[in-house]
């Protein structure tokens, strides 16, 4: 009777451990999938932001060059009028 009881307790304990390990594995898999998706989203956002920044830097450069040219032209016209 004691041997049977010990065996049943051992089986119950091992079954509980297997169930807990399965639950932990499933939770870790779900967490990993969420993290991978978040990383993919962040990478896409970074590419979009980088592309936008490069376009903005080019626009700023062009605008600065245009303003400098107009300022130079204005200064030349002012000297001709004087």
SULURVEN-V356630 format. One record per backbone hydrogen bond with DSSP energy under -1.0 kcal/mol. NH is the residue of the N-H (numbers start at 1). CO is the residue of the C=O. E is the energy in kcal/mol with one decimal. If there is no record, write none. Layout:
nh & co & e
NH & CO & E
NH & CO & E
This chain:
nh & co & e
5 & 1 & -2.4
6 & 2 & -2.8
7 & 3 & -2.2
8 & 4 & -2.4
9 & 5 & -2.4
10 & 6 & -2.4
11 & 7 & -2.7
12 & 8 & -2.4
13 & 9 & -2.5
14 & 10 & -2.9
15 & 11 & -2.6
16 & 12 & -2.1
17 & 13 & -2.2
18 & 14 & -2.4
19 & 15 & -2.5
20 & 16 & -2.4
21 & 17 & -2.6
22 & 18 & -2.4
23 & 19 & -2.2
24 & 20 & -2.7
25 & 21 & -2.5
26 & 22 & -2.3
27 & 23 & -2.3
28 & 24 & -2.5
29 & 25 & -2.3
30 & 26 & -2.2
31 & 27 & -2.4
32 & 28 & -2.6
33 & 29 & -2.3
34 & 30 & -2.2
35 & 31 & -2.4
36 & 32 & -2.5
37 & 33 & -2.2
38 & 34 & -2.4
39 & 35 & -2.3
40 & 36 & -2.2
41 & 37 & -2.5
42 & 38 & -2.5
43 & 39 & -2.4
44 & 40 & -2.2
45 & 41 & -2.5
46 & 42 & -2.4
47 & 43 & -2.2
48 & 44 & -2.3
49 & 45 & -2.7
50 & 46 & -2.7
51 & 47 & -2.5
52 & 48 & -2.4
53 & 49 & -2.6
54 & 50 & -2.5
55 & 51 & -2.1
56 & 52 & -2.4
57 & 53 & -2.7
58 & 54 & -2.1
59 & 55 & -2.4
60 & 56 & -2.6
61 & 57 & -2.3
62 & 58 & -2.6
63 & 59 & -2.8
64 & 60 & -2.7
65 & 61 & -2.3
66 & 62 & -2.3
67 & 63 & -2.6
68 & 64 & -2.5
69 & 65 & -2.2
70 & 66 & -2.6
71 & 67 & -2.6
72 & 68 & -2.3
73 & 69 & -2.6
74 & 70 & -2.5
75 & 71 & -2.4
76 & 72 & -2.2
77 & 73 & -2.3
78 & 74 & -2.2
79 & 75 & -1.9
80 & 76 & -1.8
81 & 77 & -1.7
82 & 78 & -1.2
